Amino acid sequence: MTTFRSKALPLATLALLAGCGGEPEKAAAPEPKPTPVASATSAASPEARLAAAVKAAFPSEVAVEDKDGQRYTFSDHRLIDAPFGVVLASEGRAENFGHVTAGRIDLAYLTPSGSGFTVAKRFPAAVVQGSFGQMSDWTVRNDLADVPVIAASGGFTGQGYTCGSTALTELRPDGPVEVADVKTVYSDDGAVEGPAVKSFEGKLTNVTPNGFDVAFTGTRSFTEHYARSGGKFVRQGPAQLPAC
């Protein structure tokens, strides 16, 4: 008689055969992924981020009073994404101002927190410029340094002379630093009559992190050059703009 010996089947095959007579196993349902929730610090809307930043910097009212009792209200806010973090720059205009009262820019260095921000550092009156309670204009530039630079312009008129300048303030990781106060405007047309009147206005040109030119037009045209030296921008050569 011939005897047939059965070969042992692999365990995987036995398991497959055992399952053929029953119901197939149901695959486990994947766990639902959490739905992303937009936050003010990551929202696509710049308005949402700005609103969260203003709320963090001014939790009660968008106004401050300085040590001399001068009250400033803030309505122009700009959110700056610096290499080291987020900065809120807010322009304050004085109430009940005098001729010599300047405008100011307050800075808040912010840290993302939940759906908004918290204030890591405050720099009140980081930029002071102008007269009659306000500055003329201000912008944020990225061509003067490896960090943002606030260029704030302002001036005054006294005894017939009008003078103006642009203050350049670098937003460094440890705080703001003024790196130049560039004289850009001169006019004596309120004090002098006739052909002797002199009037000049300058604009920054050829700007690099190492320096820039100030090109003046008006009574005559000329250029002054500023170069970076010791962490600041220094005018090269004597001033050609009349002194105020």
C-alpha positions in Angstrom: 0.0 0.0 0.0 1.3 3.4 -0.9 1.1 5.9 1.9 0.7 9.6 1.1 2.1 12.1 3.5 0.5 15.5 3.6 2.8 18.5 3.7 2.4 21.0 6.5 0.9 24.2 5.2 2.4 27.5 6.1 0.7 29.4 9.0 -0.3 32.2 6.7 -2.1 29.8 4.4 -3.9 28.1 7.3 -5.1 31.5 8.5 -6.4 32.3 5.0 -8.3 29.0 4.8 -9.7 29.4 8.2 -11.2 32.7 7.3 -12.9 31.5 4.1 -15.9 30.1 5.9 -16.7 33.1 7.9 -17.5 36.8 7.4 -14.5 38.9 6.1 -12.9 41.1 8.7 -13.9 44.8 8.4 -11.0 47.2 8.0 -10.7 49.6 10.9 -12.1 53.0 10.0 -9.4 55.6 9.9 -9.5 58.2 12.7 -10.8 61.5 11.4 -8.2 64.2 11.0 -8.7 67.3 13.0 -10.0 70.2 10.9 -7.4 73.0 10.8 -8.6 76.1 12.7 -7.4 79.4 11.3 -5.7 81.6 13.9 -4.7 85.2 13.8 -1.0 84.3 13.8 -1.3 82.0 10.8 -4.4 83.2 9.0 -4.1 84.1 5.4 -5.9 87.4 6.0 -3.5 90.2 6.8 -6.4 92.1 8.4 -6.9 89.3 11.0 -3.2 89.2 12.0 -3.1 93.0 12.3 -6.3 93.1 14.4 -4.8 90.5 16.7 -1.6 92.4 17.0 -3.3 95.7 17.8 -5.4 94.0 20.5 -2.3 92.6 22.1 -0.5 95.9 22.1 -3.5 98.0 23.1 -5.8 95.8 25.2 -8.0 98.6 26.6 -7.8 101.7 24.3 -5.7 102.7 21.4 -4.2 105.7 23.1 -1.4 106.4 25.6 -0.4 109.4 27.8 3.2 110.2 28.3 5.0 111.3 31.4 4.3 115.0 30.6 0.5 114.4 30.3 0.5 114.6 26.5 -2.1 112.1 25.1 -1.5 110.3 21.8 -4.0 108.3 19.8 -2.9 105.6 17.4 -4.8 104.9 14.2 -2.1 103.9 11.7 -0.8 100.4 12.5 1.6 98.2 10.4 2.6 94.6 11.1 6.2 93.9 10.2 7.5 90.4 9.7 11.2 90.8 10.7 13.7 87.9 10.5 13.6 87.6 14.3 9.8 87.8 14.7 6.8 90.0 14.4 6.8 93.7 15.2 3.8 96.0 15.4 4.5 99.7 14.5 1.9 102.2 15.5 1.9 105.9 14.7 0.6 108.1 17.5 -0.7 111.7 16.9 -0.8 114.1 19.7 -4.0 115.6 21.1 -4.0 119.3 22.1 -0.6 119.7 20.6 1.7 122.7 20.4 3.9 123.9 17.5 6.9 121.9 18.8 5.0 118.7 19.7 6.3 115.8 17.6 4.5 112.7 16.4 5.7 109.3 17.5 5.9 105.6 16.6 5.5 103.0 19.3 6.8 99.5 18.7 5.7 96.2 20.2 7.8 93.1 19.6 5.3 90.2 19.6 5.2 86.5 20.2 2.6 84.2 18.7 0.3 82.8 21.4 -2.8 80.6 20.6 -5.0 82.5 18.3 -3.2 85.8 18.8 -0.1 87.4 20.1 1.5 88.4 23.4 3.8 91.4 23.8 7.4 90.4 24.4 8.9 93.9 24.5 7.6 97.4 24.3 9.4 100.4 22.9 7.2 103.5 23.5 8.2 106.6 21.4 10.8 104.5 19.5 10.6 107.1 16.7 9.9 110.8 17.5 9.5 113.1 14.5 7.7 116.1 13.1 5.8 119.0 14.7 2.2 120.1 15.4 1.6 116.7 16.9 2.5 114.5 13.9 5.1 113.4 11.4 4.8 114.0 7.7 5.1 110.4 6.5 6.7 107.0 7.4 7.5 103.9 5.5 9.1 100.5 6.3 12.2 99.8 4.1 14.0 96.5 3.5 16.9 97.8 1.4 18.9 99.5 4.1 19.8 96.5 6.3 19.2 92.8 6.9 16.4 93.9 9.2 13.5 96.3 8.5 14.2 100.0 8.8 11.5 102.6 9.6 12.1 105.8 7.6 10.1 108.6 9.3 10.0 112.1 7.8 9.0 115.4 9.5 9.9 119.0 9.9 9.0 122.4 11.4 8.7 126.0 10.4 10.0 128.8 12.6 10.7 132.5 11.9 10.2 131.9 8.2 12.6 128.9 7.9 11.3 125.4 7.1 13.5 122.4 7.8 12.9 118.7 7.5 14.6 115.4 8.0 14.2 111.7 7.7 15.0 109.5 10.7 16.1 105.9 9.9 15.5 103.4 12.7 16.7 99.8 12.4 14.5 97.2 14.0 17.1 94.9 15.6 16.4 91.8 17.6 17.2 93.5 20.9 15.3 96.7 20.1 15.2 99.7 17.7 18.3 101.8 17.0 18.3 105.1 15.1 21.1 104.8 12.5 20.7 108.2 10.8 18.9 111.5 10.9 19.2 112.7 7.3 18.5 116.4 6.6 16.2 116.5 3.5 14.4 119.8 3.4 15.4 123.5 3.7 13.5 126.7 2.7 13.9 130.3 3.8 11.1 131.7 1.7 9.3 132.9 4.8 12.3 134.9 5.9 13.9 136.1 2.7 12.4 137.8 -0.3 13.3 138.0 -4.0 16.0 136.0 -5.8 17.9 135.4 -2.6 15.3 132.7 -1.5 16.8 129.2 -1.3 14.7 126.1 -1.3 15.9 122.4 -1.4 14.3 119.0 -1.1 16.2 115.7 -1.1 15.3 112.1 -1.7 17.2 108.9 -0.9 18.6 107.2 -4.0 21.1 104.4 -4.8 20.2 102.7 -1.6 22.2 99.7 -0.4 22.9 98.3 3.1 26.4 100.0 2.8 25.1 103.5 2.0 23.0 105.8 -0.1 22.8 109.1 -1.8 20.5 112.0 -1.0 19.8 113.8 -4.3 18.7 117.4 -3.8 16.7 119.5 -6.2 15.5 123.1 -5.9 17.5 126.3 -6.1 20.4 124.1 -7.3 21.0 120.4 -7.6 23.6 118.4 -5.7 24.1 115.1 -4.0 25.3 114.1 -0.5 26.5 110.6 0.2 26.0 108.6 3.4 28.1 105.5 4.2 27.7 102.9 6.9 30.2 103.3 9.6 30.2 101.9 13.1 26.6 100.6 12.7 25.2 104.0 11.6 25.0 105.9 8.3 27.4 108.9 8.3 27.4 111.7 5.8 30.7 111.8 3.8 32.2 115.3 3.4 30.8 118.6 4.6 27.0 119.4 4.5 25.9 121.2 1.3 22.4 121.8 2.6 22.1 125.1 4.6 21.9 124.6 8.3 18.7 125.3 10.2 
